[in-house]
Amino acid sequence: MRHVLRWMWAKKWKRLVPLALFVFVVGSVAMVEVTSTNKFCSNCHIMEPYYDSWARSAHKHVACVKCHISPGVDSFVAAKLNGLGQVVDDVLNRTSTKPSASVNELSCTRSGCHTVETLTAKATVNESFKFRHDKHLGTRHLGVEITCSTCHSHVKGDEHFEVNTSVCITCHMIETVPSDVDVDVTGTDQAMFSYIRLAVREPRMMIASDEAPPGASPELPGESTFSNGDPAPPTSCKVCHEPPDTIVEYEGLEVNHEEFLSFGASCESCHRNATATPNPIDDGRCLQCHNFGIERATDAKEMHQVHSLGRHKVECFNCHGAIMHGPVAQSMSLEQFDCRQCHINQHAVQRLEYLLAGTDGASSAQAVNPMFLAHVDCTGCHVKARALHTNPLSGAKVTAATPEACDRCHKAGFGAMMVPQWQEATKRLFAQAEEDLARTEPLAQSPDAVALVAEARELINMVKVDGSWGVHNPRYTQRLLDDARQKLAQAREISEPSP
């Protein structure tokens, strides 16, 4: 063996070394070039949806390595060594089904791409929202420094580094509240399974009072800090949205936002409950990505820093979930007015008239209340506190409706002008219906006539029990009384003999 090695050293070494070095250099350069192509990224089947989303994105003309490898030789070498490890993992079937890829802000601001000066001077305004980079770049929220990848999603398959609005909702509209919910998980390393409770941040609203100046905006500035002292992003609708500059038509209702805003109305006076209640974050969600125990979880600030600024950034919605905001969330909350949480069926008739619940679709569409379509709930009109009539000594109070409440959204004096007209017209129709009932009831003898009289009496009583005399829904109340009178007329035709 020693003679063989001496022979190779004497005869072949000088020729093998340059050849090996040449093959190594050429092969390395070729592999670097091949692995830097966009097509190479789609070779792994788990990368196919991400590659397809990139091909449809605004960055489809930018090479993958331009974003996913930060500028600098050290970043380039580290990325290639990491890629080599991923190839080995793929061969050994150790590849995760959830790929993790990060984009450093240095990649976004590299030569030939974006510049900080250009971004900070740019204001994005479209039909859905408005956004300014200078209000976000470099700021911090809950210990997280806002960078490009904070808002631009690059993990979800159908969004390739696009803005995911769930991030906006998570920062601007959601806050953490003290949790009193723990679940026993006996038999595990932890005695209790903890939850992080989330709640919707609502803008502070002015409480209606006699001292409130006419036409004053009911919105007060939102809280500038959280309960722990950290700065809180603004919650006002106009921070992110501009009101529509055209008349919006919906099922016969025409809304001119410019007119309402000129009266000092706030967005929240109509668009309440625009953010759905988020689900709590439980420690078990960590195990979707990690295989370590819950005992390694840290406080919220450190968790935010690790997952937003670490080597493998995690999107906000991966932990917080997608929080619905806008018309979808608002329509879901229309059947969940706060009044019913305490007053069970106490205002069933009033709610029926206002919401048109249980009516047939064809006829109810002709009497849809514009206030209901504008998402105005009970607290929109019931704004003035008064003592409880049934037990005034208890000190309990209820908020009564007042014509002045209309002026919060409509022009001054609108309620004082319209409420008496609605009530006078309703009382006049009600009196006519009661006269018809008193005249028809003694004549009703046949089962059909008795049934019609009973149906008419029920409609008349509904208007009486409602007590608003048409204010809750003028058109629907008028239709109820008209239907009652028609039923009574039919009963008289059945009961009275033909001439």
Secondary structure as UniProt FT lines:
FT   HELIX           2..11
FT   HELIX           13..35
FT   HELIX           38..41
FT   HELIX           45..47
FT   HELIX           48..56
FT   TURN            58..61
FT   HELIX           64..68
FT   HELIX           73..91
FT   TURN            92..93
FT   HELIX           105..108
FT   TURN            111..112
FT   HELIX           116..120
FT   STRAND          123..125
FT   STRAND          130..132
FT   HELIX           133..135
FT   TURN            136..138
FT   STRAND          140..141
FT   TURN            142..143
FT   STRAND          144..145
FT   HELIX           148..151
FT   STRAND          152..153
FT   TURN            157..158
FT   STRAND          162..163
FT   HELIX           165..172
FT   STRAND          174..177
FT   STRAND          182..184
FT   TURN            186..187
FT   STRAND          192..200
FT   TURN            210..211
FT   TURN            214..215
FT   TURN            227..228
FT   HELIX           237..240
FT   STRAND          248..250
FT   TURN            251..252
FT   STRAND          253..255
FT   HELIX           257..262
FT   TURN            263..264
FT   HELIX           267..269
FT   STRAND          281..282
FT   HELIX           283..288
FT   HELIX           294..296
FT   HELIX           300..309
FT   HELIX           316..320
FT   HELIX           327..333
FT   TURN            334..335
FT   HELIX           338..341
FT   TURN            346..347
FT   HELIX           348..355
FT   TURN            356..358
FT   HELIX           361..364
FT   HELIX           365..367
FT   HELIX           370..373
FT   TURN            374..375
FT   HELIX           378..380
FT   STRAND          382..387
FT   TURN            389..390
FT   HELIX           392..394
FT   STRAND          397..401
FT   HELIX           403..408
FT   TURN            412..413
FT   HELIX           414..440
FT   TURN            441..443
FT   HELIX           447..466
FT   TURN            469..470
FT   HELIX           474..495
//
